[in-house]
Amino acid sequence: MYSILHVRVFLFSQIHQSHVFNDERQLWLQQMAQGPINIVQPFNGYKVHDIRFHMRARSANKKTYSCSVLVKDTISGNSGGVDYYGVLEEVLRVEYPGGLIKRCVLFCCYWFDPSNVRGTRYSKLNCTYKVNHQRKYTKYEPFMLADVVYQVFYISYPSGVTNKSSWWVALTNREYAPTWFSMKVNMCH
């Protein structure tokens, strides 16, 4: 369980206070940079883009394991970045002061090592990623904004394959498409 201090340190590092807040339009940014109210509301799960995420503790011993996460790292809109795979440990909602109360949902995750070959591998044969679930990410920042997280499913290799016992195959859940987009696609067919 993380305290409000951990959440504040994370969010403060995300919003740089080096900006000069002399514009009224930037008032909301100044309020966010001051840190959240000391109210953190935990959840057992959360729904993002019509996909349900549950904490690892809640997903244990269930038929559906919906706590596996992916954050895609894109460089300037290109798909050449590193992808981060992990497991959802905790869901927190923090509130910020201001004229209107602003809420932010954070996922606290256990991240796997994203380094190529040792932590993550891409198979050209079947176009899948493999994740070494025994290697933790050393530059550990547990929090991620819920809106940027995708859901994946991890599949382990059969017990007879000994050289791949520490590897899982990561399959991405359906991509999120806004309602207006899917309506246009349906109308075109």
C-alpha positions in Angstrom: 0.0 0.0 0.0 1.4 3.4 -1.0 0.9 6.6 1.1 -0.2 9.9 -0.2 3.5 11.0 0.0 4.4 8.4 -2.7 1.6 9.6 -4.9 2.7 13.2 -4.4 6.3 12.5 -5.3 5.3 10.7 -8.5 2.9 13.3 -9.6 5.2 16.2 -8.7 7.9 14.6 -10.9 5.4 14.3 -13.8 4.3 18.0 -13.6 7.3 20.3 -13.5 7.0 23.3 -11.3 9.6 25.2 -13.2 6.8 26.8 -15.3 5.8 30.4 -14.5 2.0 30.4 -13.8 1.1 33.9 -14.8 -1.6 32.9 -17.3 -5.1 32.3 -16.0 -5.5 29.4 -18.4 -2.7 27.6 -16.6 -4.5 27.8 -13.2 -5.5 24.1 -13.4 -1.8 23.2 -14.0 -0.7 25.2 -11.0 -3.4 23.5 -8.8 -2.2 20.1 -10.1 1.5 20.9 -9.4 0.6 21.8 -5.8 -0.2 18.2 -5.2 -3.3 16.2 -4.4 -5.6 16.5 -1.4 -4.8 14.1 1.3 -7.6 11.8 0.1 -6.7 8.7 -1.7 -9.5 6.3 -2.5 -8.4 2.7 -3.3 -10.4 0.4 -5.6 -10.3 -3.4 -6.3 -10.6 -2.7 -10.0 -11.3 0.0 -12.5 -12.8 0.2 -16.0 -10.8 2.0 -18.6 -12.0 2.4 -22.2 -14.7 -0.2 -21.6 -12.1 -2.8 -20.4 -12.1 -4.0 -16.8 -8.9 -4.1 -14.8 -8.6 -5.9 -11.5 -5.8 -6.0 -8.9 -3.6 -9.1 -8.8 -5.1 -10.1 -5.4 -8.6 -10.0 -6.8 -7.7 -11.9 -10.0 -6.0 -14.7 -8.1 -7.9 -18.1 -8.4 -10.4 -16.6 -10.9 -11.2 -17.9 -14.4 -10.4 -14.5 -15.9 -7.0 -12.9 -15.0 -7.5 -9.2 -15.8 -4.6 -7.6 -13.9 -2.0 -7.8 -16.7 -1.0 -4.4 -18.1 0.9 -2.9 -21.0 2.1 0.7 -21.5 3.2 1.4 -25.1 6.1 3.8 -25.3 6.1 5.7 -28.6 8.7 8.1 -29.7 7.2 11.1 -31.5 4.2 9.1 -32.6 6.3 6.3 -34.1 6.1 2.7 -32.8 9.9 2.5 -32.2 9.8 2.8 -28.4 10.0 0.2 -25.6 6.8 -1.4 -24.3 6.4 -1.9 -20.6 4.6 -5.0 -19.3 3.5 -5.5 -15.8 0.9 -6.7 -13.3 -1.6 -4.4 -11.6 -1.1 -4.3 -7.8 -3.3 -1.4 -6.7 -5.8 1.2 -8.1 -5.8 4.6 -6.5 -7.9 7.7 -7.2 -6.5 11.0 -6.0 -8.3 14.4 -5.9 -6.9 17.8 -6.5 -8.0 21.2 -5.1 -9.5 23.9 -7.1 -12.8 25.4 -8.2 -13.8 22.0 -9.6 -12.5 18.9 -7.9 -10.2 17.1 -10.3 -9.7 13.4 -10.0 -6.9 11.3 -11.3 -6.8 7.4 -11.4 -3.4 5.8 -10.9 -2.4 2.2 -11.4 0.3 1.0 -9.2 2.0 -1.9 -11.0 4.8 -4.4 -10.7 6.8 -3.9 -13.9 8.8 -6.5 -15.7 12.3 -5.8 -17.2 11.7 -4.2 -20.7 15.3 -4.7 -21.9 15.6 -6.6 -25.1 16.6 -10.3 -25.0 16.8 -10.6 -21.2 13.4 -9.2 -20.2 11.3 -8.9 -23.4 11.6 -10.8 -26.7 9.7 -10.4 -29.9 8.9 -13.4 -32.0 8.8 -12.7 -35.7 7.4 -16.2 -36.3 4.0 -15.6 -34.7 4.2 -11.8 -34.0 4.0 -12.0 -30.2 6.0 -10.7 -27.3 7.5 -12.8 -24.6 8.0 -11.4 -21.1 10.4 -12.8 -18.5 8.2 -12.7 -15.4 11.1 -13.3 -13.0 13.0 -10.1 -14.0 11.8 -6.9 -12.3 12.4 -3.5 -13.9 15.3 -1.9 -12.0 14.4 1.7 -12.7 11.2 1.2 -10.8 8.4 3.8 -10.9 5.3 2.0 -9.9 2.6 4.5 -10.8 1.0 5.0 -14.2 -2.0 7.0 -15.3 -4.9 4.6 -15.9 -5.9 6.2 -19.3 -2.6 5.1 -21.0 -2.7 1.4 -19.9 -3.7 -1.4 -22.2 -4.7 -4.9 -21.0 -2.8 -8.0 -22.0 -3.1 -11.6 -21.1 -0.1 -13.7 -20.1 0.1 -17.3 -21.2 2.8 -19.6 -19.7 4.5 -22.3 -21.6 3.6 -26.0 -20.9 5.5 -27.5 -17.9 7.5 -29.8 -20.1 9.3 -26.9 -21.8 12.0 -26.3 -19.1 14.0 -23.7 -20.9 11.0 -21.3 -21.1 9.6 -21.7 -17.6 10.3 -18.1 -16.7 8.7 -16.7 -19.9 5.1 -15.7 -20.6 3.6 -14.9 -24.0 1.8 -11.6 -23.9 -1.4 -11.2 -25.9 -3.0 -7.8 -26.2 -6.7 -7.4 -25.5 -8.8 -5.7 -28.1 -7.8 -2.2 -29.0 -9.9 0.7 -27.8 -11.8 2.5 -30.5 -14.0 5.5 -29.7 -17.7 5.0 -30.3 -17.8 7.5 -33.1 -15.0 5.7 -34.9 -16.7 2.2 -34.7 -19.9 3.8 -36.0 -18.2 5.2 -39.0 -16.5 1.9 -39.7 -19.8 0.0 -39.5 -21.4 2.5 -41.9 -18.7 2.0 -44.5 -19.4 -1.8 -44.9 
